[in-house]
Amino acid sequence: MTEWYYAEGQQRQGPLPVQEIRQRFQRGQLNLDTLVWREGMAQWAALSQVVDELGLQTLADASTATGSGGFDLRGDYAAIDNGTAPLPGTGALSSSPYSAPAALGGGGHAQPVMGGEVVYAGFWKRVAAYMIDYFVLAIPGGIIGAILGVMLGASMGAVGSGESAIEIVAQLASALINLAIGMAYYTWFHASQGGATLGKMAVGIKVVRSNGERLTKARAFGRYWAAVLSTFTLGIGFLMAAFTERKQSLHDMICDTLVVDRWAYTDQPQLQRRELGTVTVLVLVLTGLLSLVGLALMVFAVGFIAKMAS
């Protein structure tokens, strides 16, 4: 689905779906002179130049017919048809302080909308997102690990290596591949426009810098390795998110990042949610049940081995 941005004062608002743009136009929040942009456009353009694409003609005609102060687009359509309408990047638009979002912010990143309330993602939301990501990564990691084990077993067996050596090499190679997959996964998604992995998307949270800006790939890469460092603290680095003021883990503090609601630092902060949400609760319940089943199986296995030994 195509998402749009529009200029309001010195701030860029969005991204917004087409339906939201139409509703704001109908409410009078946008007018024909409002500058808009979507991915694929070289420059910002006046709303009057994209009325066909956004399907605004019907709304404007209906509003005019009812005398509610709508906009008459006939003159604009005539200007477009006869070629007198200004082209993007010319006329008044050329002096606009706005450029395509790729030119806004450091590294071509969109500027966050400041001034609204920020809801930080609590510990349990982060746990739920992590569990989803864990299972997402376990699928390709398991498949690649199995294939690698077979290949290494065949190649090392051919040169007369022992089974123990083959097993050690296969496990080491599988661990390195899983590490590389995880690094690529978290770096790519955390540096994406949404700032969220698949797990975070499902839960409704994202990762940003402490000032609300999107992460660069370098910062996302560094955050992944800082998270590995949090693992070496026996999990204390992760538990810090439950007690710090802005719900930051150790790796967040190291990399100057925050995990926040997906609507934080947007023009609609009122849509943020403090409650856990259905997805989070469901994932946590399933995780708890799986943990209990695993614990029961472990106890059973220990008892069975002890019985066999006696």
Secondary structure, DSSP 4 states (H G I P E B T S, - for coil): --EEEEEETTEEEEEEEHHHHHHHHHTTSS-TT-EEEETT-SS-EEGGGSHHHHT-HHHHHHHHHTTSS----HHHHHHHHHT-SPPTTSGGGGG-S---GGGSSGGGPPPPPPSS--PBP-HHHHHHHHHHHHHHHHHHHHHHHHHHHHHHHHHHHHTT--HHHHHHHHHHHHHHHHHHHHHHHHHHHHTSSS---HHHHHHTEEEEETTSPPPPHHHHHHHHHHHHHHHTTTTHHHHGGGTSTT---HHHHHHTEEEEETTTTSS-GGG---S--HHHHHHHHHHHHHHHHHHHHHHHHHHHHHHHH-
